[in-house]
Amino acid sequence: MKLEGRYDRNKKTLSDEDQLKLSNSCVAIVGCGGLGGYIAEQLARIGVGKLVLYDGDRFEVSNLNRQIMATELNIGQWKVEAAQERLRSVNSEVQVDVVRGWFEEKKAPEMLRDVDLVCDALDSRDSRVMLERVCHQMELPLV
């Protein structure tokens, strides 16, 4: 569903060219908990064309107080699937692909093949170091 005016407020800071670049971009978000959920929602709202979400965890009751994607209705659901559902309701123009599972270094080249930017939303130092190493090797920008 194309909604005219969806990105009008973006024009205060982004040119039409910038908005087009966003809509043609693919961003990977590794981790869909507290930080990753907020990142994913903001990127969907601003109009990034494709999001790829990675997480191997399910929502628990303890997530309700701090994770935007967690609701009482999705306890036990895969975080990436709950996020995909919510993001589709926020912006149906954004393609949201999900990977149910942990990000693995040996599979990284395949997992990040068509990605323009990687967002680190992991909660483990070792995992963050691994993701940084992978992105450096693949010459992918990481935030």
Helices and strands as residue ranges (DSSP letters): G 8-12, H 16-23, E 26-30, H 34-46, E 50-55, G 61-63, G 72-74, H 79-90, E 95-100, G 105-107, H 108-111, E 117-120, H 125-138
